[in-house]
Amino acid sequence: MPKTLRISISLFAASLAVGLVAFRDARNPPNAAAATLRIIAPPPMLKPAPSTPIAEQKAALGDDETWRPQWDAAIEKALPADLLAPKMASDVKQFCPRFSSMNDVDRRQFWAYFFQALSGAEAGLKATSNVRHSDPQVAVVDGVSHRMVRSEGLLQLTYEDAKRYGCDFDWNADRHLTEHDPGKTILQPENNLLCGVNILENQLVVQNRPLLTRSSYWSTLRPGWPGNHVFVAQMANVPSACGRRPTKAAGKGSPPTTLTASR
């Protein structure tokens, strides 16, 4: 066979092999599995929570330091699956008896309302609230800032919570700012609220403790403690999907509202 013919046949065979490989790759791209894994789930449906009694009062007085709808969205997007599970029904039965039969959208709305009520009891819905308590149980040195602990923001948190619960607080960035500077990482509403979600998940899921317990992070969730009745009063306007309706309490000296299960 002439040398030139042998070369031509070899080149043709090589081209054919390359073509077959390319054809197989086109039918089965190597990154197909990876591309499938990169499919992002659609964002959850969100529903703004009703206003708590204190938010209604602030609106009537024209007070701008109040709850914002975007804070509902931040909370609802951040809620872990465990807090949306039907098993949470036993913890929230007092406030949301239909939790187990609600869909995820309504469950997210309930938790958004819960945090609004908690913020109302803890900080009066004031994002820049900053308090140093005299109670010996909380008047201790903060392990991060190395100063007397201050309870700060919508949920009255501390810089130590950044280490304990993985919160996005930066004392080194905040130390040069004034106490009520809204630019402080601990006072930024989303940072503060998402830290609260982490703390609640730790209590209810990791430690498997009730929602209302004497060992709760927040004293307003401790039955019998000062402030607990304020929190309970703020839960008067829970979303309608929960199956509760506010009614006026009878009797002088009773809380302004009580909750009764709708039938």
DRENBA-448018 format. One record per residue (C-alpha): x, y, z; chain; residue in three letters; residue number from 1. Coordinates in pm, whole numbers, plus 50000, padded with zeros to 5 digits. Layout:
DRENBA-448018
+-------+-------+-------+-------+-----+-----+
|     u |     v |     w | chain | res |   n |
+-------+-------+-------+-------+-----+-----+
|     X |     Y |     Z |     A | ALA | NUM |
...
+-------+-------+-------+-------+-----+-----+
This chain:
DRENBA-448018
+-------+-------+-------+-------+-----+-----+
|     u |     v |     w | chain | res |   n |
+-------+-------+-------+-------+-----+-----+
| 50000 | 50000 | 50000 |     A | MET |   1 |
| 50144 | 50340 | 49907 |     A | PRO |   2 |
| 50266 | 50544 | 50199 |     A | LYS |   3 |
| 50041 | 50840 | 50117 |     A | THR |   4 |
| 49734 | 50613 | 50118 |     A | LEU |   5 |
| 49828 | 50470 | 50458 |     A | ARG |   6 |
| 49860 | 50823 | 50600 |     A | ILE |   7 |
| 49522 | 50924 | 50457 |     A | SER |   8 |
| 49352 | 50618 | 50609 |     A | ILE |   9 |
| 49513 | 50685 | 50949 |     A | SER |  10 |
| 49400 | 51049 | 50946 |     A | LEU |  11 |
| 49045 | 50943 | 50853 |     A | PHE |  12 |
| 49034 | 50690 | 51137 |     A | ALA |  13 |
| 49159 | 50948 | 51385 |     A | ALA |  14 |
| 48897 | 51200 | 51270 |     A | SER |  15 |
| 48624 | 50938 | 51301 |     A | LEU |  16 |
| 48731 | 50854 | 51657 |     A | ALA |  17 |
| 48730 | 51219 | 51756 |     A | VAL |  18 |
| 48384 | 51260 | 51604 |     A | GLY |  19 |
| 48246 | 50962 | 51796 |     A | LEU |  20 |
| 48382 | 51097 | 52123 |     A | VAL |  21 |
| 48233 | 51437 | 52054 |     A | ALA |  22 |
| 47897 | 51276 | 51969 |     A | PHE |  23 |
| 47895 | 51079 | 52296 |     A | ARG |  24 |
| 47989 | 51390 | 52494 |     A | ASP |  25 |
| 47709 | 51587 | 52327 |     A | ALA |  26 |
| 47455 | 51323 | 52428 |     A | ARG |  27 |
| 47598 | 51280 | 52780 |     A | ASN |  28 |
| 47762 | 51603 | 52888 |     A | PRO |  29 |
| 47998 | 51535 | 53181 |     A | PRO |  30 |
| 47849 | 51818 | 53385 |     A | ASN |  31 |
| 47487 | 51709 | 53348 |     A | ALA |  32 |
| 47472 | 51566 | 53701 |     A | ALA |  33 |
| 47641 | 51873 | 53843 |     A | ALA |  34 |
| 47399 | 52097 | 53656 |     A | ALA |  35 |
| 47109 | 51902 | 53803 |     A | THR |  36 |
| 47249 | 51948 | 54154 |     A | LEU |  37 |
| 47274 | 52321 | 54097 |     A | ARG |  38 |
| 46899 | 52356 | 54045 |     A | ILE |  39 |
| 46780 | 52605 | 54305 |     A | ILE |  40 |
| 46449 | 52552 | 54481 |     A | ALA |  41 |
| 46199 | 52835 | 54438 |     A | PRO |  42 |
| 46184 | 53082 | 54727 |     A | PRO |  43 |
| 45912 | 53018 | 54984 |     A | PRO |  44 |
| 45582 | 53202 | 54959 |     A | MET |  45 |
| 45566 | 53481 | 55214 |     A | LEU |  46 |
| 45272 | 53634 | 55397 |     A | LYS |  47 |
| 45304 | 53950 | 55612 |     A | PRO |  48 |
| 45202 | 53899 | 55972 |     A | ALA |  49 |
| 44922 | 54097 | 56140 |     A | PRO |  50 |
| 45013 | 54385 | 56369 |     A | SER |  51 |
| 45059 | 54321 | 56739 |     A | THR |  52 |
| 44870 | 54540 | 56989 |     A | PRO |  53 |
| 45178 | 54755 | 57051 |     A | ILE |  54 |
| 45227 | 54804 | 56676 |     A | ALA |  55 |
| 44862 | 54912 | 56649 |     A | GLU |  56 |
| 44913 | 55158 | 56933 |     A | GLN |  57 |
| 45224 | 55301 | 56769 |     A | LYS |  58 |
| 45037 | 55342 | 56441 |     A | ALA |  59 |
| 44757 | 55530 | 56619 |     A | ALA |  60 |
| 45014 | 55761 | 56780 |     A | LEU |  61 |
| 45210 | 55813 | 56460 |     A | GLY |  62 |
| 45520 | 55651 | 56611 |     A | ASP |  63 |
| 45757 | 55547 | 56331 |     A | ASP |  64 |
| 45968 | 55323 | 56555 |     A | GLU |  65 |
| 45761 | 55016 | 56490 |     A | THR |  66 |
| 45759 | 54682 | 56310 |     A | TRP |  67 |
| 45836 | 54672 | 55938 |     A | ARG |  68 |
| 45685 | 54423 | 55686 |     A | PRO |  69 |
| 46033 | 54349 | 55548 |     A | GLN |  70 |
| 46125 | 54204 | 55887 |     A | TRP |  71 |
| 45847 | 53946 | 55845 |     A | ASP |  72 |
| 46004 | 53848 | 55513 |     A | ALA |  73 |
| 46353 | 53819 | 55662 |     A | ALA |  74 |
| 46226 | 53587 | 55935 |     A | ILE |  75 |
| 46008 | 53375 | 55708 |     A | GLU |  76 |
| 46293 | 53317 | 55462 |     A | LYS |  77 |
| 46532 | 53217 | 55741 |     A | ALA |  78 |
| 46308 | 52971 | 55925 |     A | LEU |  79 |
| 46462 | 52621 | 55936 |     A | PRO |  80 |
| 46253 | 52319 | 55841 |     A | ALA |  81 |
| 46242 | 52198 | 56201 |     A | ASP |  82 |
| 46046 | 52503 | 56316 |     A | LEU |  83 |
| 45793 | 52442 | 56038 |     A | LEU |  84 |
| 45744 | 52075 | 56120 |     A | ALA |  85 |
| 45404 | 51960 | 56255 |     A | PRO |  86 |
| 45576 | 51841 | 56574 |     A | LYS |  87 |
| 45610 | 52207 | 56677 |     A | MET |  88 |
| 45233 | 52212 | 56732 |     A | ALA |  89 |
| 45263 | 52103 | 57094 |     A | SER |  90 |
| 45493 | 52397 | 57172 |     A | ASP |  91 |
| 45268 | 52662 | 57020 |     A | VAL |  92 |
| 44927 | 52510 | 57099 |     A | LYS |  93 |
| 44845 | 52786 | 57347 |     A | GLN |  94 |
| 44873 | 53046 | 57073 |     A | PHE |  95 |
| 44818 | 52853 | 56750 |     A | CYS |  96 |
| 44605 | 52539 | 56803 |     A | PRO |  97 |
| 44578 | 52463 | 56431 |     A | ARG |  98 |
| 44954 | 52473 | 56367 |     A | PHE |  99 |
| 44981 | 52104 | 56275 |     A | SER | 100 |
| 44714 | 52132 | 56003 |     A | SER | 101 |
| 44837 | 52463 | 55859 |     A | MET | 102 |
| 45045 | 52484 | 55543 |     A | ASN | 103 |
| 45404 | 52611 | 55548 |     A | ASP | 104 |
| 45304 | 52959 | 55433 |     A | VAL | 105 |
| 45077 | 53003 | 55735 |     A | ASP | 106 |
| 45331 | 52848 | 55968 |     A | ARG | 107 |
| 45593 | 53097 | 55849 |     A | ARG | 108 |
| 45346 | 53377 | 55908 |     A | GLN | 109 |
| 45283 | 53256 | 56262 |     A | PHE | 110 |
| 45654 | 53258 | 56347 |     A | TRP | 111 |
| 45695 | 53604 | 56196 |     A | ALA | 112 |
| 45413 | 53721 | 56422 |     A | TYR | 113 |
| 45570 | 53544 | 56719 |     A | PHE | 114 |
| 45895 | 53736 | 56675 |     A | PHE | 115 |
| 45705 | 54063 | 56638 |     A | GLN | 116 |
| 45527 | 53989 | 56968 |     A | ALA | 117 |
| 45856 | 53892 | 57130 |     A | LEU | 118 |
| 46016 | 54215 | 57010 |     A | SER | 119 |
| 45718 | 54410 | 57141 |     A | GLY | 120 |
| 45764 | 54259 | 57486 |     A | ALA | 121 |
| 46144 | 54282 | 57484 |     A | GLU | 122 |
| 46215 | 54615 | 57315 |     A | ALA | 123 |
| 45886 | 54786 | 57238 |     A | GLY | 124 |
| 45961 | 54721 | 56867 |     A | LEU | 125 |
| 46250 | 54970 | 56886 |     A | LYS | 126 |
| 46538 | 54847 | 56670 |     A | ALA | 127 |
| 46801 | 55060 | 56847 |     A | THR | 128 |
| 46697 | 54967 | 57201 |     A | SER | 129 |
| 47002 | 54925 | 57425 |     A | ASN | 130 |
| 46964 | 54840 | 57794 |     A | VAL | 131 |
| 47209 | 54760 | 58073 |     A | ARG | 132 |
| 47023 | 54569 | 58345 |     A | HIS | 133 |
| 47087 | 54585 | 58718 |     A | SER | 134 |
| 46950 | 54234 | 58780 |     A | ASP | 135 |
| 47244 | 54028 | 58918 |     A | PRO | 136 |
| 47152 | 53737 | 58688 |     A | GLN | 137 |
| 47225 | 53944 | 58377 |     A | VAL | 138 |
| 47456 | 54214 | 58516 |     A | ALA | 139 |
| 47770 | 54024 | 58418 |     A | VAL | 140 |
| 48068 | 54087 | 58193 |     A | VAL | 141 |
| 48017 | 54011 | 57825 |     A | ASP | 142 |
| 48283 | 53764 | 57711 |     A | GLY | 143 |
| 48322 | 53932 | 57372 |     A | VAL | 144 |
| 48301 | 54305 | 57445 |     A | SER | 145 |
| 48456 | 54264 | 57792 |     A | HIS | 146 |
| 48217 | 54520 | 57938 |     A | ARG | 147 |
| 47898 | 54486 | 58138 |     A | MET | 148 |
| 47641 | 54304 | 57930 |     A | VAL | 149 |
| 47391 | 54517 | 57741 |     A | ARG | 150 |
| 47074 | 54377 | 57587 |     A | SER | 151 |
| 47043 | 54525 | 57240 |     A | GLU | 152 |
| 46814 | 54552 | 56942 |     A | GLY | 153 |
| 46470 | 54420 | 56859 |     A | LEU | 154 |
| 46523 | 54098 | 57056 |     A | LEU | 155 |
| 46760 | 54234 | 57325 |     A | GLN | 156 |
| 47063 | 54022 | 57238 |     A | LEU | 157 |
| 47431 | 54039 | 57333 |     A | THR | 158 |
| 47764 | 54015 | 57152 |     A | TYR | 159 |
| 47830 | 53680 | 57319 |     A | GLU | 160 |
| 47544 | 53540 | 57113 |     A | ASP | 161 |
| 47765 | 53567 | 56805 |     A | ALA | 162 |
| 47981 | 53289 | 56949 |     A | LYS | 163 |
| 47702 | 53086 | 57107 |     A | ARG | 164 |
| 47451 | 53086 | 56823 |     A | TYR | 165 |
| 47645 | 53184 | 56511 |     A | GLY | 166 |
| 47503 | 53536 | 56488 |     A | CYS | 167 |
| 47639 | 53806 | 56258 |     A | ASP | 168 |
| 47753 | 54054 | 56523 |     A | PHE | 169 |
| 48094 | 54222 | 56495 |     A | ASP | 170 |
| 48211 | 54391 | 56814 |     A | TRP | 171 |
| 48535 | 54511 | 56656 |     A | ASN | 172 |
| 48332 | 54699 | 56394 |     A | ALA | 173 |
| 48080 | 54831 | 56648 |     A | ASP | 174 |
| 48305 | 54932 | 56937 |     A | ARG | 175 |
| 48373 | 55278 | 56796 |     A | HIS | 176 |
| 48005 | 55358 | 56732 |     A | LEU | 177 |
| 47764 | 55519 | 56977 |     A | THR | 178 |
| 47534 | 55294 | 57179 |     A | GLU | 179 |
| 47222 | 55357 | 56970 |     A | HIS | 180 |
| 47389 | 55389 | 56629 |     A | ASP | 181 |
| 47164 | 55196 | 56384 |     A | PRO | 182 |
| 47475 | 55103 | 56189 |     A | GLY | 183 |
| 47593 | 54868 | 56463 |     A | LYS | 184 |
| 47579 | 54509 | 56346 |     A | THR | 185 |
| 47390 | 54400 | 56656 |     A | ILE | 186 |
| 47126 | 54670 | 56604 |     A | LEU | 187 |
| 47065 | 54599 | 56237 |     A | GLN | 188 |
| 46714 | 54445 | 56239 |     A | PRO | 189 |
| 46785 | 54151 | 56010 |     A | GLU | 190 |
| 47100 | 54051 | 56199 |     A | ASN | 191 |
| 46918 | 54073 | 56531 |     A | ASN | 192 |
| 46610 | 53882 | 56417 |     A | LEU | 193 |
| 46800 | 53604 | 56241 |     A | LEU | 194 |
| 47004 | 53557 | 56555 |     A | CYS | 195 |
| 46672 | 53518 | 56737 |     A | GLY | 196 |
| 46571 | 53244 | 56493 |     A | VAL | 197 |
| 46896 | 53060 | 56575 |     A | ASN | 198 |
| 46835 | 53095 | 56948 |     A | ILE | 199 |
| 46478 | 52969 | 56923 |     A | LEU | 200 |
| 46583 | 52673 | 56710 |     A | GLU | 201 |
| 46844 | 52587 | 56972 |     A | ASN | 202 |
| 46582 | 52594 | 57247 |     A | GLN | 203 |
| 46302 | 52406 | 57073 |     A | LEU | 204 |
| 46495 | 52166 | 56849 |     A | VAL | 205 |
| 46849 | 52116 | 56975 |     A | VAL | 206 |
| 46767 | 52120 | 57346 |     A | GLN | 207 |
| 46408 | 51999 | 57298 |     A | ASN | 208 |
| 46272 | 52243 | 57556 |     A | ARG | 209 |
| 45922 | 52401 | 57554 |     A | PRO | 210 |
| 45850 | 52743 | 57409 |     A | LEU | 211 |
| 45751 | 52882 | 57749 |     A | LEU | 212 |
| 46000 | 52763 | 58007 |     A | THR | 213 |
| 46185 | 52909 | 58303 |     A | ARG | 214 |
| 46513 | 52834 | 58126 |     A | SER | 215 |
| 46430 | 53026 | 57806 |     A | SER | 216 |
| 46687 | 53271 | 57673 |     A | TYR | 217 |
| 46424 | 53547 | 57692 |     A | TRP | 218 |
| 46279 | 53626 | 58033 |     A | SER | 219 |
| 45953 | 53726 | 57864 |     A | THR | 220 |
| 45908 | 53358 | 57770 |     A | LEU | 221 |
| 45955 | 53244 | 58130 |     A | ARG | 222 |
| 45618 | 53184 | 58301 |     A | PRO | 223 |
| 45582 | 53390 | 58617 |     A | GLY | 224 |
| 45867 | 53625 | 58532 |     A | TRP | 225 |
| 45816 | 54002 | 58489 |     A | PRO | 226 |
| 45734 | 54067 | 58128 |     A | GLY | 227 |
| 45581 | 53730 | 58049 |     A | ASN | 228 |
| 45230 | 53872 | 58074 |     A | HIS | 229 |
| 45336 | 54146 | 57830 |     A | VAL | 230 |
| 45445 | 53885 | 57576 |     A | PHE | 231 |
| 45121 | 53689 | 57618 |     A | VAL | 232 |
| 44921 | 54008 | 57566 |     A | ALA | 233 |
| 45115 | 54078 | 57245 |     A | GLN | 234 |
| 45009 | 53737 | 57111 |     A | MET | 235 |
| 44647 | 53858 | 57100 |     A | ALA | 236 |
| 44642 | 53912 | 56722 |     A | ASN | 237 |
| 44787 | 53583 | 56600 |     A | VAL | 238 |
| 44713 | 53506 | 56231 |     A | PRO | 239 |
| 44359 | 53383 | 56167 |     A | SER | 240 |
| 44489 | 53051 | 56029 |     A | ALA | 241 |
| 44589 | 52962 | 56385 |     A | CYS | 242 |
| 44225 | 52926 | 56482 |     A | GLY | 243 |
| 44223 | 53181 | 56763 |     A | ARG | 244 |
| 44036 | 53506 | 56792 |     A | ARG | 245 |
| 44094 | 53795 | 57033 |     A | PRO | 246 |
| 43820 | 53879 | 57279 |     A | THR | 247 |
| 43802 | 54151 | 57540 |     A | LYS | 248 |
| 43867 | 54027 | 57887 |     A | ALA | 249 |
| 43605 | 54090 | 58150 |     A | ALA | 250 |
| 43683 | 54229 | 58490 |     A | GLY | 251 |
| 43880 | 54522 | 58619 |     A | LYS | 252 |
| 44253 | 54466 | 58624 |     A | GLY | 253 |
| 44244 | 54187 | 58366 |     A | SER | 254 |
| 44479 | 54196 | 58067 |     A | PRO | 255 |
| 44340 | 54403 | 57778 |     A | PRO | 256 |
| 44286 | 54094 | 57566 |     A | THR | 257 |
| 44266 | 53720 | 57610 |     A | THR | 258 |
| 44274 | 53445 | 57351 |     A | LEU | 259 |
| 44010 | 53183 | 57297 |     A | THR | 260 |
| 44005 | 52902 | 57046 |     A | ALA | 261 |
| 43752 | 52953 | 56769 |     A | SER | 262 |
| 43508 | 52672 | 56716 |     A | ARG | 263 |
+-------+-------+-------+-------+-----+-----+
